[in-house]
């Protein structure tokens, strides 16, 4: 159903990331999460993950791409590589890399993997040197990690039970608008997408999907990314999970906007 009072015109906006403490030891994890350290370094993990991604795009073996990257000085880590998703193969998973500014290699990383069939569970491999203090930021993220939404329907019911019971803090509603490059919307004067959302009892959006596409894929993608940063009004009637559909409209620069 539509969410009353929530609708947005395209505008530039940014979300504020919550503050996180940095524990020096691995925090306790919920039953659905298994976390363990890998013997490999974060630099090795990045070479493996990026090599696998290059191999999937251009063909060839991951090992060949990894060896090439390890010996070429001009191949450096950048924040564009901070998050990688590899769909299949030995290095499949959702990768996160942390690095100092302008560093050639990351100092910490993790790989998150989820099964496709019940029971719902998440496995995380940590790549960092605890003795050197390189794990603290990963531990902070681990301590604040909410159960990721599954990609299919087989685990949806179990995941929603976890979401209904998860701890959260109430806060004011915040719906930052999508951010999309004008060059990706060339020739598009107006587009409207309807985004479906599932949110917890504190209003934090935990899952988003396209309920009705706009016909402009770049705007649809930006709308999904924005929705996953939203905090909506809490569900009505003290429900522990809320659902709704939110319309978002894009107007090209210089277009005559409708009155508020």
N, C-alpha and C positions, 0 to 999 in steps of 0.2 A: 504494500500500500504506500501511497505517497506520504512523506513526512511533512506535517503541517509547518508552514513558516520557514522551510528550508529549501532554498532554490538559489542559484548563483549565476551571475553573469561572469564571463571570463575576465580575470584581472590578475595582475602580478601580486603574489602573496607568498610568504615563507612561513614554515612551521618552526616552532622553537623546540629543540630537543630537550627532553627531561634531563635534569642533572643526575649523575650516577656516581656513587662512591666506587672506589677501586680496592677491593679486597686483595690481600696478598696471598691468600690460599684459595683453592677451589671451593666455591660455596656449595652448600647442600642443594641437591636438585630434586625436583618432583618425580613421582613414580614414572611418568611418561617420558622422562629425559634420561639418557645415558651419556655421560661425558667422560672422555679419557684422553690422556696425552699420547701423542705419536712420537716415535723416536726421530722422525725427520724434522728438519728445521723449517721455519716459515719460508725461507728463500727456496729451499728444495720443493716445498709444496706449491709455491707460485710457479716455478718452472714447469712442474708436472701439470698443473691445472691449465696454464696458458698454452703449454705445448699441446695438450689434449684438445683445447679449443681451436688452435690453429690447424691441427691435423683434421678436425671435423670439417673445417671450412675449406681447406685446400688439399686435403688428401694426404696420404703418407702416414708414417708411424709417429706416435707421440714422442717416443724416445729420440727420434731424429730431430724433431723440432726443439726438444728440450736441450739437446746437446748443442744445437746451433745457437740458441739463445744464451746458453751459459758461456759461450766463447766470444760472443759479439758484444763489445763494450757499448755500442750505441743502443742496445736493447735495454731499456731501463724501466723500472716500475713507475707508474704514474697513478694518480687517484682515479683515472678512468678505468683502471683494472681493479678497483677496490672490491667490487662484487662481481663474481662470475657465476653463471649457472651452466652446468654441463649435464646434459640429459642422459647420457649413457656411457658405458665403458668403465675402465678401471678407476677413473677419477671423477665419476659422476657425483653430483651433489651441488649444494649451494655454498659457494666459497665466499669467505670474508677475509680481506687482508688489511692489516694496519701497518703504516709506515710513517717515518718521520718525513717532514717536508723535504722534497728534492732527493730523497734516499733512493739508491739504485735498487734496493731489495726491501721487502717488508720485514719487520721484526717479529710479527705475530700473525697468526692466521687460524681459521677454523673451517672445517667442512661439515655441513649439516646434511644429514640423509634421513629420508622418511620412507617407510614401506608403502606399498600400494594396497595391501590387504590388511585386515584387522589382525592383531590388535593395534590401536594407534600407539605409536612410539616414535621418538626422535633420537637419533644418534649423532653426537658431535665429537669430532676429533680435533684436538687442540695442538697447534704447532707453535711452541714458544719455550723460552728458557726461564723456568720459574726462579732459579737461583739468581739470574740477572735482573729480575723484576720485570721481564718482558710480558708476563702473563696477566698483569693486573687489569689492564683495560679489557682483555677478553673475559676475565672473571667478573668484571662489572657488568658486561653485556650478558653473561650467563646468568647472573643473579637476577637480572631484570627481564629475562627472556619469557615471552608469552608463547603458548603453544601455537606453532605455525599452522595456518589453515591448510588442509590437505588439498591436493590437486584434483582428486576424483571424488565420487560419491560414496565409495565403500567405507571410508573412515569418517564421513561427515557427522553421523549421529554420535559417535564416541567423542569426536572433537568438540561438538556443541555441549556435551555434558561437562567437559573440562572447562570450557569458556564460562559456563553458567556458574561454576564453583570457584573460578579464579579470583584472587584478591585484586583490588584496584582502588584507586583514589578518585573521588569525585572532583570535578573541576568545571570551569565555564565552557560552554560550547565554542568550538573553533572549527571553521570550515574553510581553510585556505583554498583558493581557486586554482584550477589547473594552470600550469605554465607550459607553453608550447611555443616553439620558435616560429616566427612569422613566415620564414622561408618554407616551412613544412605545410603551411596553410595557404600557399600561393593560389590565388583564384577563388578561394572560399570566402564568401562574404558573411555567411551565417551558418552555424551548425549547432544542433542540439542533440545531446546524448543523455540517456537516462541510465543512471548507475544504481544497481542494487547493492545494498549494504546490510551486513549483519554486525551488530554492536553489542558490547557487554552491558552489564547493569550500571556502569559508570559512563556509558555513552561512547566509549572508545571503539572505533570501527575495527573489527577483527577480520573481516573478509569483504571483498568488493568484486563485483562482476558487471558486465555490460548487459543491462536489461533491454535496451533498445539502442542500437548503434546510430551514430550521427551521419555516417557516410564519409567521414574524414578520419581515417585510422589514427593519424597523429594526435588528434584531439581526444579520441577515445582512450588512447594509451595514457595521455596526460591526465585525463579525468580519473582513471583508475589509480594512478600514482598519487593524485591529490586526495582521493577518498580514503586511502589507507593511512593518511595523516590526520584524519578528522576526529574530533570529539563532538558527538551529537547530544541533544537532550536525552536524559535517562529514559529507558523504556517506561511506558505507562503501566499503571496498575501494579507497580512493584515487580514487574516481570524481570527475570535475570538475563534474558536475551531479547533484543529488539531487531526488527527487520523493517526495511523500507526501500523506497525508490526515490532518488533525487535527480531532478532535471538540471542540467548544466548547459549554458548557452554560450557559444563563441560568436563574437562580432569582429570583423576585420577592422584594422586600424583606420580611423576616419569615418567609420560607419555611423549612421544616425541611431543612437541608442534609444530604446523605448523609455518613456518616463518611469521613474521608480514607483 
